[in-house]
Amino acid sequence: MSDEKPNKEEAKPKIAVDEDWKAEAEAEKERLSKQDASGPAAAAADKAAAGGEAARELPPANFATLVSSTVTQILFALGAVEDPQTRRRYRDLPLAKHHIDMLAVLEEKTKGNLTEEEKQLLDRALYEVRMHYVRVAQSG
């Protein structure tokens, strides 16, 4: 056995650098960027085409759609709309009241920030669902 100390160069761990990783990372980044640019609509259309599903068109994400969606939930809870899967109508007054209260919160939080058209839409929606709620609640 020799008492020689290892050379400092030999004692250091050697790091292997793969020069291709940068090119691979850039290619992956570009591929993901292109995928993101095509957006969810294109991805859904691709999926529909591949799986034979019909492509669906979603409504615009705007204030009117938000109000309409909430009103639909209220009508479901009031039994005004049947469940498309079971073909039955369900009545859940506490849930309907919750959704009506959410519309009222929306009204309060957007006060002074809506166009006249948006304000009228929300006012009309609140009036209609409140009246419908009262009729359903009174009918027992």
C-alpha positions as CSV (number, residue, x, y, z in Angstrom):
1,M,0.0,0.0,0.0
2,S,1.3,3.3,-0.8
3,D,0.9,6.4,1.4
4,E,0.4,8.7,-1.6
5,K,-2.4,11.1,-1.2
6,P,-4.8,11.3,-4.1
7,N,-4.3,14.2,-6.5
8,K,-6.8,17.0,-6.0
9,E,-7.9,16.8,-9.6
10,E,-8.7,13.1,-9.1
11,A,-10.6,13.7,-5.8
12,K,-13.1,16.1,-7.4
13,P,-16.3,14.5,-8.7
14,K,-16.5,14.8,-12.4
15,I,-19.7,16.3,-13.8
16,A,-20.8,15.2,-17.2
17,V,-22.5,18.0,-19.1
18,D,-24.8,17.1,-21.8
19,E,-24.7,19.9,-24.3
20,D,-27.8,18.8,-26.1
21,W,-30.1,19.5,-23.1
22,K,-30.3,23.2,-24.0
23,A,-31.5,22.3,-27.5
24,E,-34.0,19.7,-26.1
25,A,-35.3,22.2,-23.6
26,E,-35.8,24.9,-26.3
27,A,-37.5,22.4,-28.6
28,E,-39.9,21.4,-25.7
29,K,-40.6,25.0,-24.9
30,E,-41.4,25.8,-28.5
31,R,-43.7,22.7,-28.8
32,L,-45.5,23.7,-25.6
33,S,-45.8,27.3,-26.8
34,K,-47.4,26.1,-30.1
35,Q,-49.7,23.9,-28.1
36,D,-50.8,26.8,-25.8
37,A,-51.2,29.1,-28.8
38,S,-53.7,26.7,-30.4
39,G,-55.7,27.0,-27.1
40,P,-58.2,24.8,-25.4
41,A,-60.7,25.1,-28.3
42,A,-58.3,23.6,-30.8
43,A,-57.4,20.9,-28.3
44,A,-61.1,20.1,-27.7
45,A,-61.7,20.0,-31.5
46,D,-58.7,17.7,-31.9
47,K,-60.0,15.4,-29.1
48,A,-63.5,15.4,-30.6
49,A,-62.1,14.5,-34.1
50,A,-59.9,11.7,-32.7
51,G,-62.6,10.3,-30.4
52,G,-65.6,10.8,-32.6
53,E,-67.2,13.2,-30.2
54,A,-69.1,16.2,-31.5
55,A,-67.2,19.4,-30.9
56,R,-69.1,21.8,-28.7
57,E,-69.1,25.6,-28.8
58,L,-69.1,27.3,-25.4
59,P,-70.8,30.6,-24.9
60,P,-68.6,33.7,-24.5
61,A,-67.2,34.3,-21.0
62,N,-69.0,37.6,-20.2
63,F,-71.4,39.2,-17.7
64,A,-74.5,38.0,-19.5
65,T,-73.3,34.4,-19.6
66,L,-72.5,34.6,-15.8
67,V,-76.0,35.8,-15.0
68,S,-77.6,33.3,-17.3
69,S,-75.7,30.4,-15.9
70,T,-76.7,31.4,-12.4
71,V,-80.3,31.8,-13.4
72,T,-80.2,28.3,-14.9
73,Q,-78.9,26.9,-11.6
74,I,-81.8,28.6,-9.8
75,L,-84.4,27.2,-12.2
76,F,-83.0,23.7,-11.7
77,A,-83.2,24.1,-8.0
78,L,-86.7,25.4,-8.2
79,G,-87.8,22.4,-10.3
80,A,-88.6,24.6,-13.4
81,V,-86.1,22.7,-15.5
82,E,-85.9,18.9,-15.6
83,D,-82.6,17.1,-15.2
84,P,-81.6,16.0,-18.7
85,Q,-80.2,12.7,-17.5
86,T,-83.0,11.5,-15.2
87,R,-85.8,13.4,-16.9
88,R,-87.0,14.4,-13.4
89,R,-87.5,17.7,-11.7
90,Y,-86.0,18.4,-8.3
91,R,-86.8,21.0,-5.8
92,D,-84.1,22.3,-3.4
93,L,-85.3,25.7,-2.0
94,P,-82.2,26.3,0.2
95,L,-80.0,25.8,-2.9
96,A,-82.2,28.1,-5.0
97,K,-82.1,30.7,-2.3
98,H,-78.3,30.4,-2.1
99,H,-78.0,31.0,-5.9
100,I,-80.4,34.0,-5.7
101,D,-78.3,35.4,-2.8
102,M,-75.2,35.0,-5.0
103,L,-76.9,37.1,-7.7
104,A,-77.7,39.7,-5.1
105,V,-74.0,39.8,-4.1
106,L,-73.0,40.2,-7.7
107,E,-75.5,43.1,-7.9
108,E,-74.0,44.7,-4.8
109,K,-70.4,44.3,-5.8
110,T,-70.9,45.5,-9.3
111,K,-73.0,48.6,-8.4
112,G,-71.9,51.5,-10.5
113,N,-69.6,49.4,-12.8
114,L,-72.2,47.9,-15.1
115,T,-73.4,49.1,-18.5
116,E,-77.1,50.1,-18.5
117,E,-77.8,46.9,-20.5
118,E,-75.9,44.7,-17.9
119,K,-77.7,46.4,-15.0
120,Q,-81.1,45.9,-16.6
121,L,-80.3,42.2,-17.3
122,L,-79.3,41.6,-13.7
123,D,-82.3,43.6,-12.3
124,R,-84.7,41.6,-14.5
125,A,-83.0,38.3,-13.6
126,L,-83.2,39.0,-9.9
127,Y,-86.8,40.1,-10.1
128,E,-87.9,37.0,-12.1
129,V,-86.1,34.4,-10.0
130,R,-87.3,36.0,-6.7
131,M,-90.9,35.9,-7.9
132,H,-90.5,32.3,-9.1
133,Y,-89.0,31.4,-5.8
134,V,-91.9,32.9,-3.9
135,R,-94.5,31.1,-6.1
136,V,-92.7,27.7,-5.6
137,A,-92.2,28.2,-1.9
138,Q,-95.9,29.1,-1.4
139,S,-97.1,26.2,-3.4
140,G,-95.5,23.9,-0.8
